[in-house]
Amino acid sequence: MKLTKIAAWAAHLWAWAVGLWMTFGPFYSDGATLVEQNGAYVLLILLFPILMSGIALLAIRFIDAGRVARKALLWTIALVLVALCIATYISLCIFYLPMVIVLLVVAIREGGLTAVRWR
């Protein structure tokens, strides 16, 4: 359980680090940031992984281990972020891939690969 919490925190902090770097750091070769080049709407895209990893972190913190809701939520978040990586494989995926892998490991440790059964 402790490893799961540490991994979830690491994924969340990674999402924040990538989001802040892409917002304020030089993302393009001419020194422009992602927001300067593409507009403010990019902030919504950058906030999405932060929000998802934060929800996973809260699920681990506040939902009892072994509960169906926790397993389903962690798997949903991990698979949504995998889909985001697939959709942005050319640009953003490489930066968020470590976070996605860690959240997949968290989902596997919490819920395994077994089907979720409703009680």
ChimeraX commands (.cxc) that place a marker at each C-alpha (Angstrom):
marker #1 position 0.00,0.00,0.00 radius 0.5
marker #1 position 2.79,2.43,0.81 radius 0.5
marker #1 position 4.40,1.86,-2.61 radius 0.5
marker #1 position 1.07,2.62,-4.25 radius 0.5
marker #1 position 0.79,5.95,-2.44 radius 0.5
marker #1 position 4.35,6.89,-3.31 radius 0.5
marker #1 position 3.80,5.97,-6.96 radius 0.5
marker #1 position 0.57,7.97,-7.11 radius 0.5
marker #1 position 2.31,10.99,-5.57 radius 0.5
marker #1 position 5.19,10.63,-8.04 radius 0.5
marker #1 position 2.77,10.52,-10.97 radius 0.5
marker #1 position 0.92,13.59,-9.72 radius 0.5
marker #1 position 4.10,15.57,-9.15 radius 0.5
marker #1 position 5.35,14.53,-12.59 radius 0.5
marker #1 position 2.12,15.84,-14.15 radius 0.5
marker #1 position 2.60,19.16,-12.37 radius 0.5
marker #1 position 6.25,19.40,-13.42 radius 0.5
marker #1 position 5.47,18.69,-17.07 radius 0.5
marker #1 position 2.49,21.06,-17.06 radius 0.5
marker #1 position 4.48,23.91,-15.53 radius 0.5
marker #1 position 7.45,23.34,-17.84 radius 0.5
marker #1 position 5.23,23.33,-20.92 radius 0.5
marker #1 position 3.45,26.47,-19.70 radius 0.5
marker #1 position 6.48,28.55,-18.76 radius 0.5
marker #1 position 9.50,26.83,-20.27 radius 0.5
marker #1 position 10.87,27.02,-23.80 radius 0.5
marker #1 position 9.05,24.25,-25.63 radius 0.5
marker #1 position 9.90,25.21,-29.21 radius 0.5
marker #1 position 13.32,25.71,-30.77 radius 0.5
marker #1 position 12.80,29.47,-31.04 radius 0.5
marker #1 position 12.28,29.70,-27.25 radius 0.5
marker #1 position 8.50,30.08,-27.36 radius 0.5
marker #1 position 6.35,28.37,-24.78 radius 0.5
marker #1 position 3.49,26.07,-25.67 radius 0.5
marker #1 position 0.97,28.72,-24.59 radius 0.5
marker #1 position 2.66,31.51,-26.59 radius 0.5
marker #1 position 2.70,29.38,-29.72 radius 0.5
marker #1 position -0.78,27.81,-29.50 radius 0.5
marker #1 position -2.90,30.05,-27.26 radius 0.5
marker #1 position -4.39,29.86,-23.80 radius 0.5
marker #1 position -6.67,26.90,-24.61 radius 0.5
marker #1 position -3.59,24.68,-24.29 radius 0.5
marker #1 position -3.80,25.22,-20.53 radius 0.5
marker #1 position -6.95,23.08,-20.47 radius 0.5
marker #1 position -5.07,20.25,-22.16 radius 0.5
marker #1 position -2.17,20.62,-19.73 radius 0.5
marker #1 position -4.50,20.65,-16.71 radius 0.5
marker #1 position -6.23,17.41,-17.71 radius 0.5
marker #1 position -3.37,15.03,-16.72 radius 0.5
marker #1 position -2.89,16.99,-13.49 radius 0.5
marker #1 position -6.58,16.62,-12.69 radius 0.5
marker #1 position -6.64,12.90,-13.54 radius 0.5
marker #1 position -3.55,12.08,-11.48 radius 0.5
marker #1 position -4.96,14.16,-8.62 radius 0.5
marker #1 position -8.21,12.19,-8.70 radius 0.5
marker #1 position -6.21,8.94,-8.63 radius 0.5
marker #1 position -4.27,10.23,-5.65 radius 0.5
marker #1 position -7.47,11.18,-3.83 radius 0.5
marker #1 position -8.99,7.79,-4.61 radius 0.5
marker #1 position -6.02,6.05,-3.03 radius 0.5
marker #1 position -6.18,8.34,-0.02 radius 0.5
marker #1 position -9.91,8.38,0.71 radius 0.5
marker #1 position -11.50,5.24,-0.77 radius 0.5
marker #1 position -10.90,2.00,1.13 radius 0.5
marker #1 position -8.54,-0.51,-0.46 radius 0.5
marker #1 position -10.31,-3.40,-2.14 radius 0.5
marker #1 position -13.47,-1.43,-2.91 radius 0.5
marker #1 position -14.88,-1.77,-6.39 radius 0.5
marker #1 position -15.18,2.00,-6.83 radius 0.5
marker #1 position -11.49,2.49,-6.16 radius 0.5
marker #1 position -10.44,-0.21,-8.61 radius 0.5
marker #1 position -12.78,1.02,-11.31 radius 0.5
marker #1 position -11.73,4.65,-10.84 radius 0.5
marker #1 position -8.01,3.87,-10.99 radius 0.5
marker #1 position -8.41,1.72,-14.09 radius 0.5
marker #1 position -10.58,4.35,-15.79 radius 0.5
marker #1 position -8.05,7.10,-15.11 radius 0.5
marker #1 position -5.13,4.97,-16.29 radius 0.5
marker #1 position -6.90,3.97,-19.50 radius 0.5
marker #1 position -8.07,7.53,-20.23 radius 0.5
marker #1 position -4.48,8.73,-19.89 radius 0.5
marker #1 position -3.29,5.90,-22.16 radius 0.5
marker #1 position -5.83,7.13,-24.72 radius 0.5
marker #1 position -4.49,10.68,-24.29 radius 0.5
marker #1 position -0.98,9.41,-24.95 radius 0.5
marker #1 position -2.16,7.58,-28.05 radius 0.5
marker #1 position -3.98,10.69,-29.28 radius 0.5
marker #1 position -0.94,12.94,-28.72 radius 0.5
marker #1 position 1.82,10.50,-29.56 radius 0.5
marker #1 position 3.70,12.99,-31.71 radius 0.5
marker #1 position 3.81,15.93,-29.31 radius 0.5
marker #1 position 2.86,15.45,-25.67 radius 0.5
marker #1 position 2.96,11.72,-25.11 radius 0.5
marker #1 position 6.70,11.44,-24.57 radius 0.5
marker #1 position 6.48,13.83,-21.61 radius 0.5
marker #1 position 3.49,12.15,-19.96 radius 0.5
marker #1 position 4.45,8.55,-20.70 radius 0.5
marker #1 position 6.31,8.00,-17.37 radius 0.5
marker #1 position 3.26,9.23,-15.46 radius 0.5
marker #1 position 0.94,6.98,-17.44 radius 0.5
marker #1 position 3.14,3.94,-16.85 radius 0.5
marker #1 position 3.26,4.65,-13.11 radius 0.5
marker #1 position -0.53,5.05,-12.94 radius 0.5
marker #1 position -0.94,1.76,-14.82 radius 0.5
marker #1 position 1.29,0.11,-12.21 radius 0.5
marker #1 position -0.84,1.69,-9.47 radius 0.5
marker #1 position -4.01,0.34,-11.09 radius 0.5
marker #1 position -2.48,-3.13,-11.44 radius 0.5
marker #1 position -1.32,-3.17,-7.82 radius 0.5
marker #1 position -4.68,-1.97,-6.57 radius 0.5
marker #1 position -7.05,-3.92,-8.74 radius 0.5
marker #1 position -5.06,-6.44,-10.69 radius 0.5
marker #1 position -6.08,-7.49,-14.16 radius 0.5
marker #1 position -9.21,-9.26,-12.98 radius 0.5
marker #1 position -12.63,-8.08,-13.98 radius 0.5
marker #1 position -14.43,-5.76,-11.65 radius 0.5
marker #1 position -17.56,-7.38,-10.21 radius 0.5
marker #1 position -20.37,-5.32,-8.76 radius 0.5
marker #1 position -21.71,-6.53,-5.43 radius 0.5
marker link #1:1,2 radius 0.2
marker link #1:2,3 radius 0.2
marker link #1:3,4 radius 0.2
marker link #1:4,5 radius 0.2
marker link #1:5,6 radius 0.2
marker link #1:6,7 radius 0.2
marker link #1:7,8 radius 0.2
marker link #1:8,9 radius 0.2
marker link #1:9,10 radius 0.2
marker link #1:10,11 radius 0.2
marker link #1:11,12 radius 0.2
marker link #1:12,13 radius 0.2
marker link #1:13,14 radius 0.2
marker link #1:14,15 radius 0.2
marker link #1:15,16 radius 0.2
marker link #1:16,17 radius 0.2
marker link #1:17,18 radius 0.2
marker link #1:18,19 radius 0.2
marker link #1:19,20 radius 0.2
marker link #1:20,21 radius 0.2
marker link #1:21,22 radius 0.2
marker link #1:22,23 radius 0.2
marker link #1:23,24 radius 0.2
marker link #1:24,25 radius 0.2
marker link #1:25,26 radius 0.2
marker link #1:26,27 radius 0.2
marker link #1:27,28 radius 0.2
marker link #1:28,29 radius 0.2
marker link #1:29,30 radius 0.2
marker link #1:30,31 radius 0.2
marker link #1:31,32 radius 0.2
marker link #1:32,33 radius 0.2
marker link #1:33,34 radius 0.2
marker link #1:34,35 radius 0.2
marker link #1:35,36 radius 0.2
marker link #1:36,37 radius 0.2
marker link #1:37,38 radius 0.2
marker link #1:38,39 radius 0.2
marker link #1:39,40 radius 0.2
marker link #1:40,41 radius 0.2
marker link #1:41,42 radius 0.2
marker link #1:42,43 radius 0.2
marker link #1:43,44 radius 0.2
marker link #1:44,45 radius 0.2
marker link #1:45,46 radius 0.2
marker link #1:46,47 radius 0.2
marker link #1:47,48 radius 0.2
marker link #1:48,49 radius 0.2
marker link #1:49,50 radius 0.2
marker link #1:50,51 radius 0.2
marker link #1:51,52 radius 0.2
marker link #1:52,53 radius 0.2
marker link #1:53,54 radius 0.2
marker link #1:54,55 radius 0.2
marker link #1:55,56 radius 0.2
marker link #1:56,57 radius 0.2
marker link #1:57,58 radius 0.2
marker link #1:58,59 radius 0.2
marker link #1:59,60 radius 0.2
marker link #1:60,61 radius 0.2
marker link #1:61,62 radius 0.2
marker link #1:62,63 radius 0.2
marker link #1:63,64 radius 0.2
marker link #1:64,65 radius 0.2
marker link #1:65,66 radius 0.2
marker link #1:66,67 radius 0.2
marker link #1:67,68 radius 0.2
marker link #1:68,69 radius 0.2
marker link #1:69,70 radius 0.2
marker link #1:70,71 radius 0.2
marker link #1:71,72 radius 0.2
marker link #1:72,73 radius 0.2
marker link #1:73,74 radius 0.2
marker link #1:74,75 radius 0.2
marker link #1:75,76 radius 0.2
marker link #1:76,77 radius 0.2
marker link #1:77,78 radius 0.2
marker link #1:78,79 radius 0.2
marker link #1:79,80 radius 0.2
marker link #1:80,81 radius 0.2
marker link #1:81,82 radius 0.2
marker link #1:82,83 radius 0.2
marker link #1:83,84 radius 0.2
marker link #1:84,85 radius 0.2
marker link #1:85,86 radius 0.2
marker link #1:86,87 radius 0.2
marker link #1:87,88 radius 0.2
marker link #1:88,89 radius 0.2
marker link #1:89,90 radius 0.2
marker link #1:90,91 radius 0.2
marker link #1:91,92 radius 0.2
marker link #1:92,93 radius 0.2
marker link #1:93,94 radius 0.2
marker link #1:94,95 radius 0.2
marker link #1:95,96 radius 0.2
marker link #1:96,97 radius 0.2
marker link #1:97,98 radius 0.2
marker link #1:98,99 radius 0.2
marker link #1:99,100 radius 0.2
marker link #1:100,101 radius 0.2
marker link #1:101,102 radius 0.2
marker link #1:102,103 radius 0.2
marker link #1:103,104 radius 0.2
marker link #1:104,105 radius 0.2
marker link #1:105,106 radius 0.2
marker link #1:106,107 radius 0.2
marker link #1:107,108 radius 0.2
marker link #1:108,109 radius 0.2
marker link #1:109,110 radius 0.2
marker link #1:110,111 radius 0.2
marker link #1:111,112 radius 0.2
marker link #1:112,113 radius 0.2
marker link #1:113,114 radius 0.2
marker link #1:114,115 radius 0.2
marker link #1:115,116 radius 0.2
marker link #1:116,117 radius 0.2
marker link #1:117,118 radius 0.2
marker link #1:118,119 radius 0.2
view
